[in-house]
Amino acid sequence: MRVLTQHRIGYSVHFIPLHQMSHFKGRPAAAARLLPVTERVAGELLSLPLFPAMTDADADRVAAAVQDAFSHV
């Protein structure tokens, strides 16, 4: 996230595990025990920019920033 911010690339962390969505509220919490990976990564998955007016140059800039981010791992 730090590298994306340095490249001025917006992102969001907003993945909501299925068993935490409103439809499933109040149901047995067993799902959380059965989905440990989902629980762990829920706050770690990033949504990158994607919009109808996005140009190839925009996409290339996002891709370059992601590549740069992974080069620091």
PDB file of N, CA, C and O in Angstrom:
ATOM      1  N   MET A   1       0.828  -1.183   0.000  1.00  0.00           N
ATOM      2  CA  MET A   1       0.000   0.000   0.000  1.00  0.00           C
ATOM      3  C   MET A   1       0.873   1.248   0.000  1.00  0.00           C
ATOM      4  O   MET A   1       0.538   2.256  -0.621  1.00  0.00           O
ATOM      5  N   ARG A   2       1.984   1.166   0.697  1.00  0.00           N
ATOM      6  CA  ARG A   2       2.902   2.310   0.744  1.00  0.00           C
ATOM      7  C   ARG A   2       3.404   2.656  -0.648  1.00  0.00           C
ATOM      8  O   ARG A   2       3.433   3.827  -1.026  1.00  0.00           O
ATOM      9  N   VAL A   3       3.800   1.646  -1.414  1.00  0.00           N
ATOM     10  CA  VAL A   3       4.335   1.879  -2.764  1.00  0.00           C
ATOM     11  C   VAL A   3       3.243   2.413  -3.688  1.00  0.00           C
ATOM     12  O   VAL A   3       3.498   3.319  -4.482  1.00  0.00           O
ATOM     13  N   LEU A   4       2.044   1.871  -3.597  1.00  0.00           N
ATOM     14  CA  LEU A   4       0.947   2.380  -4.422  1.00  0.00           C
ATOM     15  C   LEU A   4       0.676   3.851  -4.092  1.00  0.00           C
ATOM     16  O   LEU A   4       0.434   4.658  -4.989  1.00  0.00           O
ATOM     17  N   THR A   5       0.719   4.189  -2.812  1.00  0.00           N
ATOM     18  CA  THR A   5       0.517   5.578  -2.406  1.00  0.00           C
ATOM     19  C   THR A   5       1.622   6.470  -2.967  1.00  0.00           C
ATOM     20  O   THR A   5       1.352   7.581  -3.423  1.00  0.00           O
ATOM     21  N   GLN A   6       2.853   5.992  -2.934  1.00  0.00           N
ATOM     22  CA  GLN A   6       3.962   6.764  -3.489  1.00  0.00           C
ATOM     23  C   GLN A   6       3.770   7.023  -4.980  1.00  0.00           C
ATOM     24  O   GLN A   6       4.169   8.070  -5.489  1.00  0.00           O
ATOM     25  N   HIS A   7       3.162   6.074  -5.672  1.00  0.00           N
ATOM     26  CA  HIS A   7       2.889   6.214  -7.111  1.00  0.00           C
ATOM     27  C   HIS A   7       1.573   6.962  -7.376  1.00  0.00           C
ATOM     28  O   HIS A   7       1.170   7.145  -8.524  1.00  0.00           O
ATOM     29  N   ARG A   8       0.918   7.385  -6.296  1.00  0.00           N
ATOM     30  CA  ARG A   8      -0.366   8.087  -6.386  1.00  0.00           C
ATOM     31  C   ARG A   8      -1.432   7.230  -7.082  1.00  0.00           C
ATOM     32  O   ARG A   8      -2.213   7.717  -7.900  1.00  0.00           O
ATOM     33  N   ILE A   9      -1.437   5.946  -6.731  1.00  0.00           N
ATOM     34  CA  ILE A   9      -2.433   4.997  -7.223  1.00  0.00           C
ATOM     35  C   ILE A   9      -3.428   4.756  -6.088  1.00  0.00           C
ATOM     36  O   ILE A   9      -3.042   4.348  -4.993  1.00  0.00           O
ATOM     37  N   GLY A  10      -4.688   5.007  -6.354  1.00  0.00           N
ATOM     38  CA  GLY A  10      -5.706   4.761  -5.350  1.00  0.00           C
ATOM     39  C   GLY A  10      -5.996   3.279  -5.214  1.00  0.00           C
ATOM     40  O   GLY A  10      -5.799   2.512  -6.156  1.00  0.00           O
ATOM     41  N   TYR A  11      -6.454   2.885  -4.067  1.00  0.00           N
ATOM     42  CA  TYR A  11      -6.812   1.490  -3.807  1.00  0.00           C
ATOM     43  C   TYR A  11      -7.808   1.477  -2.657  1.00  0.00           C
ATOM     44  O   TYR A  11      -7.974   2.476  -1.957  1.00  0.00           O
ATOM     45  N   SER A  12      -8.459   0.361  -2.468  1.00  0.00           N
ATOM     46  CA  SER A  12      -9.372   0.183  -1.346  1.00  0.00           C
ATOM     47  C   SER A  12      -9.163  -1.193  -0.752  1.00  0.00           C
ATOM     48  O   SER A  12      -8.816  -2.143  -1.454  1.00  0.00           O
ATOM     49  N   VAL A  13      -9.374  -1.287   0.527  1.00  0.00           N
ATOM     50  CA  VAL A  13      -9.403  -2.576   1.219  1.00  0.00           C
ATOM     51  C   VAL A  13     -10.845  -2.726   1.669  1.00  0.00           C
ATOM     52  O   VAL A  13     -11.250  -2.146   2.676  1.00  0.00           O
ATOM     53  N   HIS A  14     -11.623  -3.508   0.920  1.00  0.00           N
ATOM     54  CA  HIS A  14     -13.035  -3.599   1.277  1.00  0.00           C
ATOM     55  C   HIS A  14     -13.677  -4.945   0.973  1.00  0.00           C
ATOM     56  O   HIS A  14     -14.885  -5.019   0.751  1.00  0.00           O
ATOM     57  N   PHE A  15     -12.894  -5.988   0.962  1.00  0.00           N
ATOM     58  CA  PHE A  15     -13.457  -7.319   0.748  1.00  0.00           C
ATOM     59  C   PHE A  15     -14.219  -7.743   1.998  1.00  0.00           C
ATOM     60  O   PHE A  15     -13.663  -7.745   3.097  1.00  0.00           O
ATOM     61  N   ILE A  16     -15.462  -8.093   1.835  1.00  0.00           N
ATOM     62  CA  ILE A  16     -16.272  -8.581   2.953  1.00  0.00           C
ATOM     63  C   ILE A  16     -16.510 -10.069   2.737  1.00  0.00           C
ATOM     64  O   ILE A  16     -17.124 -10.452   1.742  1.00  0.00           O
ATOM     65  N   PRO A  17     -16.042 -10.908   3.641  1.00  0.00           N
ATOM     66  CA  PRO A  17     -16.277 -12.337   3.498  1.00  0.00           C
ATOM     67  C   PRO A  17     -17.773 -12.631   3.415  1.00  0.00           C
ATOM     68  O   PRO A  17     -18.579 -11.991   4.091  1.00  0.00           O
ATOM     69  N   LEU A  18     -18.127 -13.580   2.600  1.00  0.00           N
ATOM     70  CA  LEU A  18     -19.529 -13.919   2.364  1.00  0.00           C
ATOM     71  C   LEU A  18     -20.287 -14.155   3.663  1.00  0.00           C
ATOM     72  O   LEU A  18     -21.401 -13.657   3.832  1.00  0.00           O
ATOM     73  N   HIS A  19     -19.694 -14.908   4.576  1.00  0.00           N
ATOM     74  CA  HIS A  19     -20.398 -15.247   5.808  1.00  0.00           C
ATOM     75  C   HIS A  19     -20.575 -14.053   6.745  1.00  0.00           C
ATOM     76  O   HIS A  19     -21.258 -14.168   7.762  1.00  0.00           O
ATOM     77  N   GLN A  20     -19.965 -12.900   6.414  1.00  0.00           N
ATOM     78  CA  GLN A  20     -20.148 -11.700   7.226  1.00  0.00           C
ATOM     79  C   GLN A  20     -21.164 -10.726   6.611  1.00  0.00           C
ATOM     80  O   GLN A  20     -21.467  -9.690   7.203  1.00  0.00           O
ATOM     81  N   MET A  21     -21.677 -11.052   5.455  1.00  0.00           N
ATOM     82  CA  MET A  21     -22.646 -10.180   4.798  1.00  0.00           C
ATOM     83  C   MET A  21     -23.989 -10.251   5.515  1.00  0.00           C
ATOM     84  O   MET A  21     -24.296 -11.225   6.202  1.00  0.00           O
ATOM     85  N   SER A  22     -24.779  -9.198   5.339  1.00  0.00           N
ATOM     86  CA  SER A  22     -26.015  -9.051   6.099  1.00  0.00           C
ATOM     87  C   SER A  22     -26.967 -10.250   5.952  1.00  0.00           C
ATOM     88  O   SER A  22     -27.665 -10.592   6.907  1.00  0.00           O
ATOM     89  N   HIS A  23     -27.007 -10.877   4.806  1.00  0.00           N
ATOM     90  CA  HIS A  23     -27.900 -12.023   4.609  1.00  0.00           C
ATOM     91  C   HIS A  23     -27.600 -13.151   5.598  1.00  0.00           C
ATOM     92  O   HIS A  23     -28.498 -13.888   6.005  1.00  0.00           O
ATOM     93  N   PHE A  24     -26.339 -13.274   5.974  1.00  0.00           N
ATOM     94  CA  PHE A  24     -25.929 -14.377   6.841  1.00  0.00           C
ATOM     95  C   PHE A  24     -25.816 -13.982   8.309  1.00  0.00           C
ATOM     96  O   PHE A  24     -25.514 -14.829   9.149  1.00  0.00           O
ATOM     97  N   LYS A  25     -26.053 -12.715   8.633  1.00  0.00           N
ATOM     98  CA  LYS A  25     -25.969 -12.274  10.029  1.00  0.00           C
ATOM     99  C   LYS A  25     -26.957 -13.071  10.883  1.00  0.00           C
ATOM    100  O   LYS A  25     -28.072 -13.361  10.449  1.00  0.00           O
ATOM    101  N   GLY A  26     -26.543 -13.413  12.078  1.00  0.00           N
ATOM    102  CA  GLY A  26     -27.420 -14.142  12.989  1.00  0.00           C
ATOM    103  C   GLY A  26     -27.424 -15.638  12.769  1.00  0.00           C
ATOM    104  O   GLY A  26     -28.074 -16.378  13.508  1.00  0.00           O
ATOM    105  N   ARG A  27     -26.709 -16.084  11.764  1.00  0.00           N
ATOM    106  CA  ARG A  27     -26.630 -17.533  11.529  1.00  0.00           C
ATOM    107  C   ARG A  27     -25.440 -18.075  12.319  1.00  0.00           C
ATOM    108  O   ARG A  27     -24.616 -17.298  12.802  1.00  0.00           O
ATOM    109  N   PRO A  28     -25.344 -19.364  12.454  1.00  0.00           N
ATOM    110  CA  PRO A  28     -24.238 -19.934  13.246  1.00  0.00           C
ATOM    111  C   PRO A  28     -22.869 -19.423  12.803  1.00  0.00           C
ATOM    112  O   PRO A  28     -22.591 -19.264  11.614  1.00  0.00           O
ATOM    113  N   ALA A  29     -22.040 -19.177  13.788  1.00  0.00           N
ATOM    114  CA  ALA A  29     -20.700 -18.660  13.522  1.00  0.00           C
ATOM    115  C   ALA A  29     -19.739 -19.741  13.039  1.00  0.00           C
ATOM    116  O   ALA A  29     -18.549 -19.480  12.861  1.00  0.00           O
ATOM    117  N   ALA A  30     -20.244 -20.943  12.828  1.00  0.00           N
ATOM    118  CA  ALA A  30     -19.380 -22.038  12.384  1.00  0.00           C
ATOM    119  C   ALA A  30     -18.686 -21.709  11.078  1.00  0.00           C
ATOM    120  O   ALA A  30     -17.580 -22.188  10.828  1.00  0.00           O
ATOM    121  N   ALA A  31     -19.316 -20.901  10.243  1.00  0.00           N
ATOM    122  CA  ALA A  31     -18.717 -20.549   8.949  1.00  0.00           C
ATOM    123  C   ALA A  31     -17.359 -19.898   9.141  1.00  0.00           C
ATOM    124  O   ALA A  31     -16.433 -20.165   8.375  1.00  0.00           O
ATOM    125  N   ALA A  32     -17.225 -19.050  10.151  1.00  0.00           N
ATOM    126  CA  ALA A  32     -15.945 -18.378  10.398  1.00  0.00           C
ATOM    127  C   ALA A  32     -14.853 -19.396  10.715  1.00  0.00           C
ATOM    128  O   ALA A  32     -13.705 -19.233  10.301  1.00  0.00           O
ATOM    129  N   ARG A  33     -15.211 -20.424  11.436  1.00  0.00           N
ATOM    130  CA  ARG A  33     -14.225 -21.464  11.764  1.00  0.00           C
ATOM    131  C   ARG A  33     -13.865 -22.280  10.531  1.00  0.00           C
ATOM    132  O   ARG A  33     -12.764 -22.824  10.443  1.00  0.00           O
ATOM    133  N   LEU A  34     -14.792 -22.365   9.574  1.00  0.00           N
ATOM    134  CA  LEU A  34     -14.554 -23.152   8.373  1.00  0.00           C
ATOM    135  C   LEU A  34     -13.850 -22.351   7.273  1.00  0.00           C
ATOM    136  O   LEU A  34     -13.417 -22.912   6.267  1.00  0.00           O
ATOM    137  N   LEU A  35     -13.743 -21.044   7.476  1.00  0.00           N
ATOM    138  CA  LEU A  35     -13.149 -20.174   6.455  1.00  0.00           C
ATOM    139  C   LEU A  35     -11.989 -19.363   7.028  1.00  0.00           C
ATOM    140  O   LEU A  35     -12.009 -18.134   6.959  1.00  0.00           O
ATOM    141  N   PRO A  36     -10.982 -20.025   7.588  1.00  0.00           N
ATOM    142  CA  PRO A  36      -9.890 -19.281   8.228  1.00  0.00           C
ATOM    143  C   PRO A  36      -9.080 -18.431   7.250  1.00  0.00           C
ATOM    144  O   PRO A  36      -8.607 -17.355   7.616  1.00  0.00           O
ATOM    145  N   VAL A  37      -8.917 -18.893   6.027  1.00  0.00           N
ATOM    146  CA  VAL A  37      -8.164 -18.107   5.043  1.00  0.00           C
ATOM    147  C   VAL A  37      -8.947 -16.853   4.669  1.00  0.00           C
ATOM    148  O   VAL A  37      -8.382 -15.765   4.554  1.00  0.00           O
ATOM    149  N   THR A  38     -10.243 -17.019   4.483  1.00  0.00           N
ATOM    150  CA  THR A  38     -11.108 -15.874   4.180  1.00  0.00           C
ATOM    151  C   THR A  38     -11.022 -14.843   5.295  1.00  0.00           C
ATOM    152  O   THR A  38     -10.900 -13.647   5.029  1.00  0.00           O
ATOM    153  N   GLU A  39     -11.082 -15.292   6.523  1.00  0.00           N
ATOM    154  CA  GLU A  39     -10.978 -14.394   7.670  1.00  0.00           C
ATOM    155  C   GLU A  39      -9.640 -13.661   7.655  1.00  0.00           C
ATOM    156  O   GLU A  39      -9.585 -12.457   7.908  1.00  0.00           O
ATOM    157  N   ARG A  40      -8.571 -14.380   7.359  1.00  0.00           N
ATOM    158  CA  ARG A  40      -7.226 -13.799   7.408  1.00  0.00           C
ATOM    159  C   ARG A  40      -7.009 -12.762   6.316  1.00  0.00           C
ATOM    160  O   ARG A  40      -6.445 -11.700   6.580  1.00  0.00           O
ATOM    161  N   VAL A  41      -7.444 -13.048   5.104  1.00  0.00           N
ATOM    162  CA  VAL A  41      -7.123 -12.153   3.986  1.00  0.00           C
ATOM    163  C   VAL A  41      -8.149 -11.040   3.775  1.00  0.00           C
ATOM    164  O   VAL A  41      -7.930 -10.154   2.949  1.00  0.00           O
ATOM    165  N   ALA A  42      -9.245 -11.071   4.494  1.00  0.00           N
ATOM    166  CA  ALA A  42     -10.306 -10.077   4.278  1.00  0.00           C
ATOM    167  C   ALA A  42      -9.778  -8.649   4.338  1.00  0.00           C
ATOM    168  O   ALA A  42     -10.205  -7.807   3.549  1.00  0.00           O
ATOM    169  N   GLY A  43      -8.878  -8.366   5.238  1.00  0.00           N
ATOM    170  CA  GLY A  43      -8.336  -7.020   5.372  1.00  0.00           C
ATOM    171  C   GLY A  43      -7.067  -6.776   4.583  1.00  0.00           C
ATOM    172  O   GLY A  43      -6.451  -5.717   4.707  1.00  0.00           O
ATOM    173  N   GLU A  44      -6.672  -7.739   3.779  1.00  0.00           N
ATOM    174  CA  GLU A  44      -5.410  -7.624   3.052  1.00  0.00           C
ATOM    175  C   GLU A  44      -5.583  -7.520   1.540  1.00  0.00           C
ATOM    176  O   GLU A  44      -4.647  -7.135   0.839  1.00  0.00           O
ATOM    177  N   LEU A  45      -6.758  -7.857   1.033  1.00  0.00           N
ATOM    178  CA  LEU A  45      -6.977  -7.822  -0.407  1.00  0.00           C
ATOM    179  C   LEU A  45      -7.242  -6.393  -0.854  1.00  0.00           C
ATOM    180  O   LEU A  45      -8.020  -5.672  -0.230  1.00  0.00           O
ATOM    181  N   LEU A  46      -6.597  -5.993  -1.928  1.00  0.00           N
ATOM    182  CA  LEU A  46      -6.753  -4.636  -2.435  1.00  0.00           C
ATOM    183  C   LEU A  46      -7.588  -4.619  -3.700  1.00  0.00           C
ATOM    184  O   LEU A  46      -7.493  -5.514  -4.540  1.00  0.00           O
ATOM    185  N   SER A  47      -8.399  -3.597  -3.822  1.00  0.00           N
ATOM    186  CA  SER A  47      -9.095  -3.327  -5.076  1.00  0.00           C
ATOM    187  C   SER A  47      -8.335  -2.192  -5.750  1.00  0.00           C
ATOM    188  O   SER A  47      -8.124  -1.131  -5.163  1.00  0.00           O
ATOM    189  N   LEU A  48      -7.932  -2.431  -6.974  1.00  0.00           N
ATOM    190  CA  LEU A  48      -7.181  -1.431  -7.733  1.00  0.00           C
ATOM    191  C   LEU A  48      -8.127  -0.630  -8.614  1.00  0.00           C
ATOM    192  O   LEU A  48      -9.263  -1.043  -8.843  1.00  0.00           O
ATOM    193  N   PRO A  49      -7.668   0.510  -9.108  1.00  0.00           N
ATOM    194  CA  PRO A  49      -8.526   1.330  -9.962  1.00  0.00           C
ATOM    195  C   PRO A  49      -9.023   0.569 -11.191  1.00  0.00           C
ATOM    196  O   PRO A  49      -8.275  -0.153 -11.850  1.00  0.00           O
ATOM    197  N   LEU A  50     -10.298   0.756 -11.470  1.00  0.00           N
ATOM    198  CA  LEU A  50     -10.935   0.180 -12.645  1.00  0.00           C
ATOM    199  C   LEU A  50     -12.177   1.017 -12.910  1.00  0.00           C
ATOM    200  O   LEU A  50     -13.085   1.064 -12.079  1.00  0.00           O
ATOM    201  N   PHE A  51     -12.222   1.675 -14.055  1.00  0.00           N
ATOM    202  CA  PHE A  51     -13.344   2.552 -14.353  1.00  0.00           C
ATOM    203  C   PHE A  51     -13.511   2.663 -15.859  1.00  0.00           C
ATOM    204  O   PHE A  51     -12.551   2.457 -16.601  1.00  0.00           O
ATOM    205  N   PRO A  52     -14.710   2.985 -16.324  1.00  0.00           N
ATOM    206  CA  PRO A  52     -15.004   2.979 -17.762  1.00  0.00           C
ATOM    207  C   PRO A  52     -14.085   3.872 -18.590  1.00  0.00           C
ATOM    208  O   PRO A  52     -13.747   3.518 -19.719  1.00  0.00           O
ATOM    209  N   ALA A  53     -13.677   5.009 -18.060  1.00  0.00           N
ATOM    210  CA  ALA A  53     -12.843   5.934 -18.830  1.00  0.00           C
ATOM    211  C   ALA A  53     -11.347   5.635 -18.701  1.00  0.00           C
ATOM    212  O   ALA A  53     -10.512   6.405 -19.177  1.00  0.00           O
ATOM    213  N   MET A  54     -11.019   4.527 -18.063  1.00  0.00           N
ATOM    214  CA  MET A  54      -9.610   4.179 -17.860  1.00  0.00           C
ATOM    215  C   MET A  54      -8.952   3.911 -19.206  1.00  0.00           C
ATOM    216  O   MET A  54      -9.443   3.115 -20.006  1.00  0.00           O
ATOM    217  N   THR A  55      -7.834   4.586 -19.442  1.00  0.00           N
ATOM    218  CA  THR A  55      -7.106   4.416 -20.696  1.00  0.00           C
ATOM    219  C   THR A  55      -6.056   3.323 -20.551  1.00  0.00           C
ATOM    220  O   THR A  55      -5.767   2.861 -19.448  1.00  0.00           O
ATOM    221  N   ASP A  56      -5.497   2.923 -21.676  1.00  0.00           N
ATOM    222  CA  ASP A  56      -4.394   1.961 -21.630  1.00  0.00           C
ATOM    223  C   ASP A  56      -3.228   2.537 -20.843  1.00  0.00           C
ATOM    224  O   ASP A  56      -2.550   1.811 -20.117  1.00  0.00           O
ATOM    225  N   ALA A  57      -2.992   3.823 -20.980  1.00  0.00           N
ATOM    226  CA  ALA A  57      -1.904   4.471 -20.236  1.00  0.00           C
ATOM    227  C   ALA A  57      -2.177   4.414 -18.732  1.00  0.00           C
ATOM    228  O   ALA A  57      -1.263   4.177 -17.943  1.00  0.00           O
ATOM    229  N   ASP A  58      -3.438   4.632 -18.334  1.00  0.00           N
ATOM    230  CA  ASP A  58      -3.799   4.517 -16.920  1.00  0.00           C
ATOM    231  C   ASP A  58      -3.518   3.101 -16.415  1.00  0.00           C
ATOM    232  O   ASP A  58      -2.916   2.916 -15.357  1.00  0.00           O
ATOM    233  N   ALA A  59      -3.959   2.112 -17.181  1.00  0.00           N
ATOM    234  CA  ALA A  59      -3.766   0.712 -16.793  1.00  0.00           C
ATOM    235  C   ALA A  59      -2.281   0.371 -16.713  1.00  0.00           C
ATOM    236  O   ALA A  59      -1.852  -0.348 -15.811  1.00  0.00           O
ATOM    237  N   ASP A  60      -1.500   0.886 -17.655  1.00  0.00           N
ATOM    238  CA  ASP A  60      -0.048   0.651 -17.641  1.00  0.00           C
ATOM    239  C   ASP A  60       0.584   1.261 -16.391  1.00  0.00           C
ATOM    240  O   ASP A  60       1.485   0.669 -15.798  1.00  0.00           O
ATOM    241  N   ARG A  61       0.111   2.447 -15.989  1.00  0.00           N
ATOM    242  CA  ARG A  61       0.650   3.114 -14.796  1.00  0.00           C
ATOM    243  C   ARG A  61       0.323   2.316 -13.540  1.00  0.00           C
ATOM    244  O   ARG A  61       1.168   2.175 -12.656  1.00  0.00           O
ATOM    245  N   VAL A  62      -0.898   1.794 -13.456  1.00  0.00           N
ATOM    246  CA  VAL A  62      -1.285   0.966 -12.309  1.00  0.00           C
ATOM    247  C   VAL A  62      -0.445  -0.316 -12.293  1.00  0.00           C
ATOM    248  O   VAL A  62       0.070  -0.714 -11.248  1.00  0.00           O
ATOM    249  N   ALA A  63      -0.315  -0.950 -13.444  1.00  0.00           N
ATOM    250  CA  ALA A  63       0.463  -2.197 -13.529  1.00  0.00           C
ATOM    251  C   ALA A  63       1.916  -1.964 -13.126  1.00  0.00           C
ATOM    252  O   ALA A  63       2.502  -2.785 -12.422  1.00  0.00           O
ATOM    253  N   ALA A  64       2.496  -0.860 -13.564  1.00  0.00           N
ATOM    254  CA  ALA A  64       3.884  -0.546 -13.212  1.00  0.00           C
ATOM    255  C   ALA A  64       4.024  -0.337 -11.705  1.00  0.00           C
ATOM    256  O   ALA A  64       5.012  -0.766 -11.109  1.00  0.00           O
ATOM    257  N   ALA A  65       3.049   0.315 -11.091  1.00  0.00           N
ATOM    258  CA  ALA A  65       3.097   0.537  -9.648  1.00  0.00           C
ATOM    259  C   ALA A  65       2.981  -0.783  -8.895  1.00  0.00           C
ATOM    260  O   ALA A  65       3.670  -0.992  -7.896  1.00  0.00           O
ATOM    261  N   VAL A  66       2.114  -1.673  -9.368  1.00  0.00           N
ATOM    262  CA  VAL A  66       1.967  -2.986  -8.723  1.00  0.00           C
ATOM    263  C   VAL A  66       3.267  -3.779  -8.861  1.00  0.00           C
ATOM    264  O   VAL A  66       3.718  -4.407  -7.903  1.00  0.00           O
ATOM    265  N   GLN A  67       3.860  -3.750 -10.037  1.00  0.00           N
ATOM    266  CA  GLN A  67       5.144  -4.437 -10.228  1.00  0.00           C
ATOM    267  C   GLN A  67       6.197  -3.866  -9.294  1.00  0.00           C
ATOM    268  O   GLN A  67       6.973  -4.615  -8.701  1.00  0.00           O
ATOM    269  N   ASP A  68       6.231  -2.549  -9.159  1.00  0.00           N
ATOM    270  CA  ASP A  68       7.185  -1.921  -8.252  1.00  0.00           C
ATOM    271  C   ASP A  68       6.935  -2.362  -6.812  1.00  0.00           C
ATOM    272  O   ASP A  68       7.877  -2.639  -6.069  1.00  0.00           O
ATOM    273  N   ALA A  69       5.651  -2.425  -6.417  1.00  0.00           N
ATOM    274  CA  ALA A  69       5.313  -2.854  -5.071  1.00  0.00           C
ATOM    275  C   ALA A  69       5.816  -4.259  -4.789  1.00  0.00           C
ATOM    276  O   ALA A  69       6.356  -4.530  -3.717  1.00  0.00           O
ATOM    277  N   PHE A  70       5.636  -5.157  -5.761  1.00  0.00           N
ATOM    278  CA  PHE A  70       6.079  -6.536  -5.555  1.00  0.00           C
ATOM    279  C   PHE A  70       7.594  -6.674  -5.601  1.00  0.00           C
ATOM    280  O   PHE A  70       8.141  -7.644  -5.076  1.00  0.00           O
ATOM    281  N   SER A  71       8.271  -5.730  -6.213  1.00  0.00           N
ATOM    282  CA  SER A  71       9.734  -5.793  -6.230  1.00  0.00           C
ATOM    283  C   SER A  71      10.311  -5.451  -4.865  1.00  0.00           C
ATOM    284  O   SER A  71      11.489  -5.706  -4.615  1.00  0.00           O
ATOM    285  N   HIS A  72       9.497  -4.873  -3.972  1.00  0.00           N
ATOM    286  CA  HIS A  72       9.924  -4.509  -2.627  1.00  0.00           C
ATOM    287  C   HIS A  72       9.570  -5.573  -1.588  1.00  0.00           C
ATOM    288  O   HIS A  72       9.858  -5.400  -0.404  1.00  0.00           O
ATOM    289  N   VAL A  73       8.951  -6.666  -2.021  1.00  0.00           N
ATOM    290  CA  VAL A  73       8.521  -7.704  -1.069  1.00  0.00           C
ATOM    291  C   VAL A  73       9.671  -8.616  -0.761  1.00  0.00           C
ATOM    292  O   VAL A  73       9.522  -9.557   0.018  1.00  0.00           O
TER     293      VAL A  73
END
